[in-house]
Amino acid sequence: MTEISYERLVEKALLHVVHDALLSAQKNGLDGNHFYITFQTPRDDVVLSDRLKAAYPKEITIVLQHEYSDLEVSDDAFSVVLSFGNIPEKIFVPFAAIVRFADPFAQFAVSFTPEPPQPEKKKEKKHKPESDQENVVSLNAFRKKK
């Protein structure tokens, strides 16, 4: 019987809540609310400027409140333009990279165990041994000596 990971199922459901909250903010604005979103920065699937990745090598917390624009939410990620040191930057965050989400107005907060990033599928050349000898393992090293 396959073991069911209820913790993972609950996290997936809660990430959907975060998705829906961000989608609501995209459509209706935040109207006094604000979100704190902490996510992992070293991931290849996170798009963040090199200067921010250098300043925040493990994770960063962003605040969506007054000064954000172009919030776009998809099924598996969101992007937004925020100002860092008066420099506007568009960031892209997969939901799988989120560590924490909080809406203090609603007194709602949740933490996540981020999923590892999925490697990009690349066409790999299969290595063909030059001879069949490369596929032979000698068992002599494992045999008891008399």
N, C-alpha and C positions, 0 to 999 in steps of 0.2 A: 504494500500500500504506500502510495506517495504521501509524504508529510506535507500538510498545508501550512504555509507560513502566514499565520494570521497577522503577525506584526507587519509584514510587508503589505498585506492586503489593506490594513488600516492606514498605513502610510500612503498608499496609492489613493485611497479614498480622500484622505486629508489634503493631498496634493491637488486633487480635483476641486476641493473647497478653495484652495489658494487660486487655482486657475479661474474659478467662477468669480471670486472677489476681484481679481485683476480685470476680468472681462467686464464686470460691473463698473469698475473705475474707468475703463476705456470708454464705455458707452455713456456713463452718467457723471463722470468726475468723482471726486472724493468728498466734496461738500462738507468740509470740516474734519473728516477722518484723515488718518495718515497710516501708511504701512511701513514697517521696518522689515526689510528682506535681507537676510544674510545668505551668501552663497560662496561656493568654492571658486577661487580665481585661477589656479594653475591648470585647469582643465582645458583641453583643446577645443571643446565645444562651447566654451564661454568666450564671447567676443568682448574684449576690454582692451583699452590702449596699453601699450608696453609700459608707460609711466605708471599707470594704476596697478598693473600686475606686479611691477617692481615695488611699489609702495605697499601693496597688500599681497604678499606672496602666498598666503594660505586661504584667506577669505576676506570678504568685505561686506559691510552692512550699508545698504542704501536706504534712503528715506524718500518715499513718494508722498509728497504733501502739496506744497504750493508750486515749487519751481521744477516742474518736469513737463515734458511734452512728447508728442508722438508715441504714446503708449500703444503698443500693438501686441495682442495676445493670440497665440496659435494653440493648437492642441498640446504641444509638448514644450513650448518655450514662450518667453516674452521679450520684447525689446522696448527700450525707452531712452529718451535723451535727457540727461541730467547734467548739471553744471558742477564741475570739480575745479575749485580754485578759479572760478569765473571763466572756465573753458568748457563749453558744451561738448559732451561726448555721447555718442549712441552706444549703448551696451546691449548685448544679447545674452540672455540667461535661460538655459534649458531648465525646466522644472526639476529634472533629476539632479541638478547641481545645488539646489536650495538646501540650506542647513537649518534655518529658522525663518519663521514668518510671524509677524505680530501686528495686530490692529488694536492699539491701546484704547481707542474710543469704544470699541465693542468688547474690550477686556478678553480678547482672543489671542492666544499664542500657541504655536506648535513647533516642535523640533523634529528634524528628519535625519535619517541616516542616508546620505546621498548615495545614489547608484553610481557605480563606476561608469566612466564614459564608454560608449560602444565604439570599438575601433572601426575606422573607415574601411569599407571593403575595397581592397585593391586587387587588381589582377596580379597574381604572383606567378612567376615562372617556377615550375616544378623542377627541382634539382634532380637530374638523372645521374645515377652513379656511373662513373667511367667504366667500371667493371663490376661484375657480380661479387668480386672479392670484398668490396666496400660494404656489402650487406651481410657478410659472414662474421659471426661473433665467435671467437675462440673460447672454448670452455676450459682449456688447460689451466688457466690461472685460478680456477675455482675448484679444481680437483685436489683431493688430498694426495700429498706426496708420500711415497713409501720409504 
